[in-house]
Amino acid sequence: MTRPQLEAEVVIVGAGPAGLACALHLARLLAARQLPADNIFLLEKARALGAHQLSGAVMDPRGLAELEPEFATDAALGAVPVSEDALLLMAAGRAARSPITPPPLHNHGNSIVALSRLAQWLGAKVEAAGVNIFTAVAGRELLFEGAHLTGLRTDDKGIGRDGQPKSNFEPGTDIRAPIVVLAEGPRGSLTRELTSHLGLRGENPQVYSLGVKEIWELPAGRFPTGRVLHTLGWPLAPHLYGGGWIYGLDHNQVSIGLMTGLESIDPATDPHDLFQQFKTHPWMRRLLAGGEMLKFGAKTTPMGGWHAIPPTAGDGWLVIGDAAGFVNSQRLKGIHLAIKSGMLAAESIFGTITGEGRLQDYPDRIAASWIREELWPVRNFHQGFAGGLVPGLMHAGLQMLTGGRGLHARYQAQPGHERMLPIAQLGPAPPRTAADNVLTFDKVTDVFHSGTRHEEDQPNHLLIADTDICNGRCVREFGNPCQFFCPAQVYEMVCGDDGAPRLHLNPSNCVHCKTCDIMDPYQIITWVPPEGGGGPNYTG
Ligand SMILES: Cc1cc2nc3c(=O)[nH]c(=O)nc-3n(C[C@H](O)[C@H](O)[C@H](O)COP(=O)(O)OP(=O)(O)OC[C@H]3O[C@@H](n4cnc5c(N)ncnc54)[C@H](O)[C@@H]3O)c2cc1C
């Protein structure tokens, strides 16, 4: 097949805070030397900027203040300053406000933002700076010459479920570029291709949490705008990493959510169900009574910290933001780090273009920046919780006293899926929360509230290497955890003609959280982008 060919100077994949910051900073650096930015391409698989952006989100302003100092006063962004913060300790049926808010959860000086709005706001500036933004275009495949990355191929449009071209078929474009920046967010599909092609890894494997979130409108005056609460404990079992949040937005709305570590020993762990349970706590029930759920979303976030960051620069490529793992898991914050890493990448690219530096300067810039200053002291934080909440808190305390070291220079980590125990070693799965469609919702109803839409007649984008494993071995060994960990009911076990359980897929429900790619115990599921433009339509 003949594919359209394009040439670019720089291609950035992903228009989240990292990719947008990289594009904007680079365009401005070039403009200061009277160099054009129209040969920078920014690709985003969502149908509109911001539509695949999901976050809490309480933003540390440090990154954005360097990129766009006037952000705090720009009504178009609508950033709300945090007015108070607290930690709520939860047990079944009880909740108590912690007498102290641990320093990592202090949020004074931070702002509550809607990440999708931030992406649109930054996107307008990126476009004005002359960068070419292509929405509804997914980077589908990397183009290598040996170990040298030479560009990428975008997704084909108009291929039917049967793999045959339809009347609207348009082949993907081969974009050749000397510099490709991967800003795909957590568990990027091209990032995974790059790391596996080049055999790249961090010192520790990356581990993830899944955040399940709803936006509610509450009766007026119920929860103040600017209040930030984090919760610890119930409904998460003591062996499970995670916690909840309640952030007071404008217009009597709140962002509520639960982060669940994707490293549970129990294959029946269902982060969506845990979030529904969370809302049935008497404290949450009182908060949400008389309110209305408006929006839903779910997305993963990397938690492995400094030791899990793979090489971030090489021959023709850079990796920035969540795709590299720049997240402070202790503070649950990554937006400012994504922005800063994008800016530092832009400086290295600028140096390469002008002949004053090289792409490979980027890791050194990271190491000399406040990204390392912030992440190094928490390098062992998440790993300290491998034995559960209580040992985790003890490790965290010790690490704070020893500049992040704790008991070991580097705490080891294990990929989350490897921690899963066979069902034979566990008791029966706990009962699930019944959806009442007022306080609690099933996955399909929640997916509806994420605005998710895909072209139905397209090839399945969840590539399963061997469904016999799903329908046989996995039934016996792990009880098909995909039906539990997926927050969008993409994976279902149905009764086959022979009465045996059969995997049934609903790919059009997919909210692009990537949990299946991360958590499948046999690592036989590969998430690839569906036809560009499909997916959720996040607005908050
Ligand atoms: C539930 C949740 C709550 C969070 N809360 C907070 C918080 O309160 N404060 C905070 O600071 N951080 C928070 N974070 C983390 C923060 O959202 C991330 O660190 C930040 O968004 C990372 O930015 P990024 O640009 O690297 O990636 P992303 O924001 O994930 O953006 C990546 C973009 O790339 C696009 N993309 C991916 N693959 C392709 C492809 N192949 N082709 C084209 N486009 C592609 C995606 O559609 C997406 O738009 C939270 C994260 C989650 C999941």
The ligand as an ORCA input file, in Angstrom:
! r2SCAN-3c Opt
* xyz 0 1
  C      -7.137      9.887     38.461
  C      -5.910     10.730     38.443
  C      -5.774     11.781     39.330
  C      -4.634     12.576     39.307
  N      -4.562     13.642     40.135
  C      -3.539     14.498     40.019
  C      -3.523     15.689     40.789
  O      -4.438     15.966     41.563
  N      -2.469     16.542     40.620
  C      -1.446     16.267     39.740
  O      -0.511     17.069     39.614
  N      -1.432     15.127     39.018
  C      -2.455     14.255     39.121
  N      -2.477     13.123     38.343
  C      -1.359     12.867     37.422
  C      -1.438     13.772     36.191
  O      -2.737     13.747     35.631
  C      -0.415     13.321     35.174
  O       0.839     13.279     35.787
  C      -0.348     14.241     33.957
  O      -1.591     14.339     33.318
  C       0.697     13.714     32.978
  O       0.699     14.474     31.819
  P       1.225     13.851     30.438
  O       1.108     14.923     29.435
  O       2.527     13.203     30.657
  O       0.207     12.660     30.104
  P      -1.350     12.669     29.867
  O      -2.004     13.744     30.634
  O      -1.794     11.279     30.090
  O      -1.499     13.021     28.326
  C      -1.093     12.128     27.326
  C      -1.872     12.410     26.061
  O      -1.324     11.607     25.018
  C      -2.369     11.093     24.212
  N      -1.857      9.877     23.559
  C      -1.461      8.738     24.158
  N      -1.018      7.865     23.253
  C      -1.140      8.453     22.048
  C      -0.841      8.029     20.738
  N      -0.259      6.856     20.489
  N      -1.112      8.873     19.706
  C      -1.667     10.103     19.958
  N      -1.970     10.544     21.196
  C      -1.692      9.733     22.228
  C      -3.474     10.834     25.206
  O      -4.733     10.766     24.561
  C      -3.338     12.022     26.166
  O      -4.133     13.107     25.746
  C      -3.600     12.287     38.386
  C      -3.718     11.213     37.499
  C      -4.866     10.451     37.527
  C      -4.990      9.318     36.546
*
